[in-house]
Amino acid sequence: MFKMMKMAFVLSLILLSFFTCGDCKRDKPADCTKVPIEKLEPCKTYVLGTNRWDKPGKECCNAVRSFTRLNIDQAVVCECYRKSPHRLSYKPDPVRATKLPFSCANATKFREYLYCLVAK
C-alpha cells in the first residue's frame, strides 16, 4: 500500500511538472537576432559619464523606449548579452545605468533589463 502511494505521488509530481513548465524557455536557446542590444549605443556617453549633462540625450531616451517596446523576456536579454557582450561597444557603469529608466520619460520598464546589462 505504501509503495503504491509513493508511486502515485511521484507520478503526480512528474505530471505537475509538465503542466507548470509547458513552454519553458530554457529548453530552447534564445533567438538573439531578435534582441537589438545595439539600439542602446546612443546611451554610451551618458552611461559612461562622458557627456557634459547629467541627463541622457534625446537619442538615448528614444533608444531605451524603443528597446522596452519590443517586450522581450528579461531572461532572453540576459542570455543574449551574456553570450555576446561585444554587441554593445561599452560596459555600462552600474550607477549611471540604473538612472536611465528614471531619467527618460516613459522608460521605467527598462528596469527589467538593467540587471543583465550591469551584472559582472
C-alpha positions in Angstrom: 0.0 0.0 0.0 2.8 2.4 0.9 4.7 1.6 -2.3 1.6 2.4 -4.4 1.1 5.7 -2.6 4.7 6.6 -3.1 4.5 5.7 -6.8 1.3 7.8 -7.2 2.9 10.7 -5.5 6.0 10.6 -7.8 3.8 10.2 -10.8 1.7 13.2 -9.8 4.9 15.3 -9.4 6.0 14.3 -12.9 2.7 15.2 -14.4 2.6 18.5 -12.5 6.0 19.4 -13.9 4.6 19.1 -17.4 1.8 21.5 -16.7 3.8 24.1 -14.9 6.6 24.1 -17.3 4.7 23.7 -20.5 6.6 26.3 -22.5 9.9 26.7 -20.6 12.3 28.9 -22.5 15.4 27.1 -21.1 14.6 24.1 -23.3 15.4 26.1 -26.4 18.2 28.6 -27.0 17.2 32.3 -27.2 17.0 33.8 -30.6 19.5 36.6 -30.1 18.8 38.1 -33.6 15.6 39.5 -32.1 17.4 41.2 -29.2 18.7 44.5 -30.6 21.2 45.3 -27.9 22.9 47.6 -30.3 19.9 50.0 -30.0 21.4 51.2 -26.7 24.6 52.6 -28.4 23.2 56.2 -28.2 23.3 55.9 -24.4 27.1 55.4 -24.3 28.1 58.9 -23.3 25.5 59.1 -20.6 26.1 55.6 -19.2 29.9 56.1 -19.1 29.6 59.6 -17.7 31.4 61.3 -20.5 28.7 63.7 -21.6 28.5 67.3 -20.3 25.0 67.0 -18.9 23.7 64.9 -16.1 20.8 63.5 -18.1 20.7 61.3 -21.2 20.2 62.8 -24.6 17.0 62.5 -26.7 18.5 59.8 -28.9 19.4 57.7 -25.8 15.9 58.0 -24.3 14.3 57.2 -27.7 16.5 54.1 -27.9 15.6 53.0 -24.3 11.9 53.4 -25.0 12.1 51.6 -28.3 14.0 48.7 -26.7 11.4 48.3 -24.0 8.5 48.4 -26.5 9.8 45.2 -28.0 8.6 43.3 -24.9 11.5 40.8 -24.9 11.6 38.5 -21.9 14.3 39.5 -19.4 15.9 36.0 -19.4 16.3 36.2 -23.2 18.0 39.6 -23.0 20.3 38.3 -20.2 21.3 35.2 -22.2 21.9 37.1 -25.4 24.0 39.9 -23.7 26.0 37.2 -21.7 26.7 35.3 -25.0 27.7 38.5 -26.9 28.6 41.4 -24.7 30.6 42.9 -27.6 27.4 43.8 -29.4 27.4 46.8 -27.1 30.6 48.8 -27.6 30.8 49.6 -23.9 30.3 48.1 -20.4 27.6 50.1 -18.7 28.5 51.8 -15.5 26.1 50.3 -12.9 25.3 53.5 -11.1 24.7 55.6 -14.3 22.8 52.8 -16.0 20.4 52.4 -13.1 19.4 56.1 -13.6 18.3 55.6 -17.2 14.7 54.4 -16.5 14.1 57.4 -14.3 15.9 60.0 -16.4 14.0 59.1 -19.6 10.2 59.7 -19.6 8.1 56.6 -20.1 11.1 54.3 -19.8 10.5 52.7 -16.3 10.0 49.2 -17.9 13.8 49.3 -18.8 14.5 48.5 -15.1 13.7 44.9 -16.0 16.8 44.7 -18.2 19.3 46.6 -16.0 20.5 43.5 -14.1 21.5 41.9 -17.4 23.5 44.9 -18.6 25.4 45.7 -15.4 25.9 42.2 -13.8 29.5 41.2 -13.8 
